């Protein structure tokens, strides 16, 4: 069990992601998660009111299974196959977060100050999460895909729009972390 619960070397994970990509390419599929939102909305009948959702969602059933597998896999990995010692953050980062009121995760993947139950007691934090979720959803559709779709699938297919999107994601992340995030907290 130690092999499974310990942190894997990046080359093992990278090899497995590459293997998945080759398998999808072999079967003529492309990887991406944001398309599933469109599939779910289409399945729920949103295509009757919004033409963007009026499409053949049944052709993407396989991708809905991927999302379900990712959610189940994430749940089992977090609750049964991980150790608190796997979460290691640079001490300098912990100090910077503590200066703006965010505690060290102490073995958790997400800090309680932003994602704990206390969020529901702060209107500012709730609005921060709702607005952030909206911007991520809108941005991924506007960019023609999410970070995983562009960075993993698009770049492995040598798509120049994906390279531009990934560069934009990094620039946006740097601006958020270094300029906007300190102003919010």
C-alpha positions, 0 to 999 in steps of 0.5 A: 500500500505504501507505493499507492499512497505515497507521492508518485514521481512526475515521470510515472504520472506523465507516462500514464497521461501520455498513454491515455492520450495515445489511446484516445487518439487511437480511437479518434477521441479528444480529452477535455472536461468542459465539454461535459457541461454542455453535454449535461445541459443538453441532456437536461433540455437546455437546448430547447431554449439556448441554441448552444446546447442544442447538439448531439450529447449522446455522441459524448456519453463516453466523456461523461463516463470519464467525468464520473470516473474522475470524480469517483477516483478523486474521492477514493484517492483523497479518502482512502489512498492518500497520506497527510504527509503527501501535501508538502508546500514550500515554507515560504509560501506558507508564510506568505499565506499566513500573512494574508490570513490563510492557514497552512493546509496541515495535510489537507489539499485545500485550506479551510480559510477558503474552502472550509465550512466557515465560508458560508458565514462570510458573504465576501468569501461566498461571493469570491467562490461564486464569481470565481466559479462563474469566471472559470466556467465562462472562461473555459467556454470562451477559450474553447476548452479548459486547462486540462483540455488545452494543456494535455490534449491540445498541446499533444495534438500540436494545436497552436490555439491551445498553446496560446490558451495555455500561455494565457492561463499561466499569465492569468494565474500569475496576475491573480496570485501576485496582484489580485489575490493579495488585494482580496485577502 
